[in-house]
Structures are given as C-alpha cells and as structure tokens.
Amino acid sequence: MNASRLAERVARESYGRLLALLAARTRDVAAAEDALAEAFAAALTAWPRTGAPDNPEAWLFAAAKRKLIDAARRAKTASEGEAQIALGIEELEAEVAARVPDRRLGLMFACAHPDIDESIRTPLMLQAVLGFSAERIAAAFLVEPKAMGQRLVRAKQRIRDAGVGFEVPDPSVWRARFVAVLDAIYAAYTAGWSDPLGADPERRGLTEEALWLTRVLAAQTPDEPEPLGLLALMLHLEARRPARRDGDGRYVPLDKQNVKLWRFELIAEAEAALRAASAMGKPARYQLEAAIQSAHVARAWRGEADWDAIVLLYTALAELTGSPVARLNAAAAIAQRDGAPAALAALDALDAPMLKSYQPYWALRADLLARLGHTEAARAAYDEAIARERDGAVIRFLSERRAALG
C-alpha cells in the first residue's frame, strides 16, 4: 500500500480517535486539528522515503504531539502549562501503544454538549470525528463555506472557553446527552438521504459516514440499545435507496417501490441489529422507527406492509416523543389500513399548527380528499404541498397527481 493510500486509510479509521486523545487535555479542538493536519502532511513526506511504520497511528500521534507542544512554545505558553500539556499527552500516548478503547465517544459527547448550539452539533461532529473540511460540510448542508467555517470556529472556541470536558458524562446527565449524540449522527444521515440518486458527491458520503459513526458508537456502548436501533433504521432506509427513483428519475412512493430493487443484505443486517436492541428490553425512539421500517419490509414476501403494526408503532412513537409528525404518519398508515374517511378524521383531529407548513401534511390531505371525490379541495391541497417542496422529482409527482384530478 503506497503512502497516500495508507494515510487515507489511517485518516478514516483513526482521525477522530487521535483528535480526541490530543484534545482531551488541552480542550482546544482547533489546535489539535492543526497539529494532526501537520502530522498527516509529514507522513506523506516521510513514509514514501522511509517506508510505512509498523504502527502508523502511533507515529501520527507522536508527530502531532510534537507539533502541539511546539505550538504551545511558540505561543509562549507558561512553562507550567506546557509541562501539563506534555505530561497529559505522554499519559495518553500509552493508550495508543496499548490500543486500549479510544476516546471518540467522549469527543462525540463534547460536540453535542448543551453549551454547543444544536444547529452546529452535526457539522462539528463531522469535522472533529471524521475530519471533514468546512467546505465539504458547507456543500453538504447547502451553506456558504465562509459562514460554515465561522460557525465551526466559534463552536470550537466555545468548547475551549467553557472548559467542555471530553469525558463520558456521569449517569445523571447521560441520557439527554446521549440522545443528542444520536440525533446529531442521524442529522448527518438525513442530509445525505435527501440526495436520493447520490448525484451530489458532497452529500453522497454522508450516509456512509453516518453509518460508520453509528457502528463506532454501538461498539463503544454495548449495553445501550439505541445505537443499534439507529443503525437498523438507517440500514433499512439505505436498503431502499435504489428503488426511490425509477429509470427516468421519477419519484416512487414507498408503497409503490419495486421490492426486487431493495438491498436485502442491508435489510438482513438491519433486522439483526433490531433484534439485538430489542433483546435489551429498553424500547426508545430509534428502535420504534426501525421497527416501523421493518414492518414495511413485510411487503417483500407477503405483498403488503404490516399496516396494523405500522399504525400501532407510529401511535407508540407519538406517545413517547409527542411528535405531531409521528401522528401524521399514523394517519397515513390508517389510510392504508382503514381507508380515506378514517384517515381524514385522524388528520383533522391533529392539533399541531406546525404541520400546516409541512409538505407531507398537505400531500396526505390532498390524496385523501381526492380519494373521497373532493376535487377542488384536493387541488388546493396539492398546491400547498407543491409550494412547500424543493425536490424536483417530488414536485413532478405531486403535479401529475394534481393534473389527474381533471
């Protein structure tokens, strides 16, 4: 393996681990990133000449450690502070040599700390744990690179100035912080999922990286079922990606997808993860969402999704989370199980003003009204749905449904 390929592999597997080690004592993510970047640059120069080291990760850590201490000296850090940095890093260096469990979990918790604005947690995690550039993150989230770079810099300064720890939090705050980590990873996945054809190279990699992050999280928290639930959810969604658009790029609703295009090796992995999570007896949001996707898979062998289970699971999810979107999805499932009149009654019973600005609400209402013969009301609802949609394929689908009303 040549030096460039080796450095790329080590960066993928070890970037977050090394950054967490370097930043654990200094609490300065930006300085640790700079030191690690210099270490990788040094590797690309040295390894082709001297050959790859037996332990590339330890080599990179030692090089980054030197860069970090040198930077402290150039900044005229007090000798006592410099000594503390050196001592702390030397203690952590033993962890690399011994290959003990890494500190990426603590880094994820730092990125999802309550002092960090919720909107920047996912981009911060992508950069700190995976090494994404600000430009790549900005492109994936459709934000100006300069603005994203500034927000990331401010978040790292906040970590340093607020003294945010890189330790796994104590049990009293574990649950809320852990959910924030899961939500940040899922936000990365959904940013990639919004590019159904994988045509955008910046967003295409987000789904893969989110899956990888979730596997890391699941491995480091073996007694927690929710990472497995999240993994199962994302694998089920990813398994259906090839069927989300037809050969002409047209949007295909889930209940009309060609099941032969689903990736059943991913479905099998999702089902195994969901079973492992369920065996722990601690149901929560992501497990319920994964179970809903599992119930949709029943169509592959019995010709129809398990609508009884889907209605029940969405109702349970709504009770657990208070989410009006879960109740909306329950209404959509009721339409499949009980028909349009029952579904429209369930939709009208929703008391959630925020849904009125949500495209799926209007798309469902339009479909139900059309099925009941209320053409003018259905046409108006389709207009509302189209006005709230950005995906060209979905706009085309909704427009064709509207035109079919006559």
N, C-alpha and C positions, 0 to 999 in steps of 0.2 A: 504494500500500500504506500503510495507516494505521500510526501509531507502534507500537501494540500488536502488530500482526501482524509488523512489521519486527523489533521487539525479540525476539519469539518465534522468528523465523527465525534471527536472528543468534545467539541463545542456543543453538539446536540445533546450528548449524554451527560456532560459534566458542567456546563456553564452555570446553571443555577446552583448546583452543589458547591462549586468553587466560590461563586459570588457570595453565597450565604456564609461560608466559612470566613471569607475576607472581611465581610461587613459586620460579622457578629460582635466583634469588639469595638470597632470604630463607629458603628452605626451610621457610616457615611457611604450610602449606596453608590453615589456618583463617583467618589474617589476609588472605591473598589472596582467599579466598572472600568474606569480609566486604567487602573493597574492591570486588570485582566486583559483588556484590549492590547496593551503593550506586550503582555506576556505571549499572547497568541501571535502578534507580529514577530516577536523574537523567535518563536517556534518555527514560523515559516521561513525564517532566515537560517536558523541553526540546524534544523532537522535534516534538510536535504544534504547538508555538508557533513554532519557528524553521524547521521543515522537516527532513527526514532528511538527515544529512550524506552527502557523496559516498562516504566510506569509513566506514561505521558501526563496523566492527571497530576501526579506528584511533582513532575518537572514544571508544569504550568503554575501550580500553586506556589512553588518555591520562587519562580521568576516573578510572579505577581506580588508575592510578599516583599521581595526586594524593592520592586517599583513603589509599593505603598509606603515603605519606610523611607525611601529616598524622597518621595513627595513630601512626607512629613518634615524631613530635614530641610528641604528647600523652602517650605512654608515657615521655617524657624519655629516649629512646634517645640514647646518646652521639653527639656530633656526627660523630665519625669513622664510626660505624656507619651513621648516617643518610646520610652522604655516599656510603658504599659502596652502600647501597640505591639512592639516586638515580642514581649512576653506572651501576650494573648495569642498572637498568631503562631508562635512556636508551640504553644499548647495545642492549638487546633491542627497544626501540621501533622501531629502524631495521628490524628484521626484519619487523615488522608492515607498515610502509610499503612495504617491498620485496616483501612477500608471499613470502618465502622459505619453504622447508619448515618446518612447525611442530614444536613440541616435545612434542606429545601422546604420542609413543612413549616419551619419557623419563618422562613422568608415569605412563604405564601401568607402566613398569618400577619406578617408585618405589612404586606401590600394591602391586606383587607382590614387594617386597623381602623377603629371608629374615627380616629383623627384624620384619616385619609378620605377625601371626598369620594363618595360612592361611584361617581361617573368616571373616575380615573383609575379605579382599582384594577379593572381588567387590563387596560393598556400598561399599567405599571407592572403587573404580574407577567405579561408577555415580554416586557423588556428585561425585568430583573431575573426571571426564572429561565426564560428561553433565549434571551439575547437579541430580541427583535429590535431593529433600528426604529427611531422615532418616525422616519419617513415611511417605513413599511407599515407601521401601526396606523399612521395617519391615512394611508391609502386604503387600508382595510376598513377603517371606520368612517371613511369619507369626510375627513377633516383636513384642514390646511396643515402641512408639515410643521410650519413655524409655530402655529398655535398648539399643536400636539406636543412639540418639543418643549415649549414653555410650561405647559401643564405638567409634564413629566418631571421637569427640573424642580418645579415648586413642590411636587409631591415628595421628591427625594429630600429636599430641604426640610420639609415638614417632618419626615422620619428622623432626620438628624437632630433638628432643633427641639422636637418634642421628646427626644430620647426613647422613641418607639423600640421596644425590645424585639429580638429575633428568636425569642424562646417560644415554645408552645405554651399558650396561656393556661392558667390554672382552671380547675373544673368549674369555678363559679362563673366564668365568662366564656368557657369553651364553646357551648352550643351556638350562641349568637355569632361568634367569630368564625366558627367552622362553617356555618351556613353561608356567611359572607364569602368565604373562600370558594365554596361550591358554586355560588351564584356568579362569581367573577369568571370561573372557568366556563360555566355554561354560556355566559355572555359572549365569550370568545368563540364558542362553537356556533352560536346562533348568528354571529356576524359572518361566519363562513357559510352557514346553511342558507343565508339569504342570497347566495350566488348559486342557484340550483344546477347550472350547467358547468360550474367550475371554470368559467371563462375568465375570471379575474384572478391573475396569478397571486395577487396580494391576499385576497380573501380565501383562495383555494387551500392554502396551507393551514388556515386557522382551525379547520375541523380536525385535521390530523394532529395538530399540536395540542388541541384541547383534549383529544382522546389520550394522547401521551401523558399530559399533565394529570388526567384523572387516574390513569394507571399508576403513576408515581404516588398520588395521594392515597389510593386504595392500598398500595403496598406498605405505606408508612402508617396506616391506621387500620390494621387488620380486624379490629373489634368494632369498627364503625360500618354500618350497612349502607349509609347514604352515598359514599363514593361509588360503591358497586351499583346502586340504583341509578346514579347519574351516568355511569359507564353503560349500563344496559339501555337507558333512554337514548343516549347518543348513538350507540351501535344500531339500535332499531331504526332510528331516523336515517343514519348513513346507509343502511342496507337498502333503503328505498330510493336513494338518490337517482339511480339510472332510470327509474320509472316516472320521475316527477315532470318530465317533458317528453313529448313524442318526437318522432324523427324530424318534424318541422319546427321544433322548438315551442310547440303549444303547451300550455299548462294542462296538467292532467290531475283532477281531484283524486284524493286518496282512494275513495271507493270505486274509482274507475281505472285505477292503475293496473297494468299488466303484471300479475304476480310472478310471471316467469322471468321478469327482469330484476326482481328483488335478489339481493345477495344473501343467500341462505347460510353461508359460512359466518357472516356477521350476525345473522339472526340467532344462530346456534350459540355463539359466544354471548350474545345479549341475554338469552334465556338462562344460560349457566350462571351469569353474574347476578341475574334477578333471583334465581333460586338460592344462591349463596346469601344474598342480602335478606331474603325473606326468612331464612332459617335462623337469623339472629333475633327475630321477634320484636323489632323496633321499627314499625312502618312509619314512613315520613314522605315528604313531598315527592322527591325524585323517584322513590320506589313506586309510588302510586302512578306517576306519569309514565314510568317504564311499563308498568302493568297494563296501562291503557293501550300503549303501543303493541304490547304482546297480544292483547285481545283483538287488535286489528289484524294480526298475522293469521288468525284463525281462518280468514277468507282464503288463504292459500290452499287449504285442504278440505274445507267444508263449504266453500263457495260464498260464505257470508261472514262478516265480522261478528264477534260475540257482543251484540248490542246490549243485552241485559247486563253483562259485566261492565261494558263501557259506561252506561248510564250510572250504574252503582259506583264505579270508581271515580267518575267526574263529580258525583254528588259528595263522595267522601273527601275528595280533594278540595272542593269548595268549602266544606265544613272545617277542614283542617287549616286552610290558608285564608279563608274569607275572600278568595279571588272571584270577582264577578266574571272574569274570563272563563274560569272553570264552570261556572253556572251557565254561561253562554254555550260552552261546548257540550254540557249536559243536555241543553235544549236541542242542539244539533243532533245528538245521539237519539233523543226522544223522537225526532222527526223520522229517523230510520226505523225505529222500533215500533212506534205507536201511530205515526202519521202526522201530517201537517197541522191539523187542528190542535192536537195536544201540544205539539211543539210551539205553535204560535202563542198558545195560552201561557206556556212556560216562559217564552220570550217576553211577553207583555208583563209578566209578573216580576221581571227583574227590575230592581230599584237601584240602578247604577248609572248615573248621568255620564260617567266617563266612557261608557260603551257607545254613546252616541257619536263619538269621534273615532270609533274603531271600525275599520273596514269590514272585518268578518261579521260584525253585528248586522250591518246593512246588507251584506251579501246573503246571510242566512234569512233575514226578513224578506228580502226580495224573492228568494227561492220559495219560501213558504207561501207568500202572497200569490205568486204565480201558480203554484200548485192548487191553490184554493180558488183560482179564477179571478182574483182581484187585480186586473191587468194594470190599471192606471197607478194604483198604489205600488205595485211591483216595479213598474217602470221608474217611478220616483225613487224607490229604494235602491234600484240599480244605479241611478245617477249619483246617489250619495256614496255608494260603495266605490264606484269608478273614480270619483273625485278624491277619495282617500287612499288610492293605491298608487304605488310607484313602479311596480314590476310590470313591464310592457306585456309579458305573456299573460299575466293575470288580468290586466285591463282588457286585452283582446278577448279573453274567455268571458268576462263579465259583459262586455259589449255585445258579444254574439248571443249570450243568454237574453239580454235585453231586446235585441233585434228579433229574436224568435217569438217574442210576445205578440208581434203583429201590430 
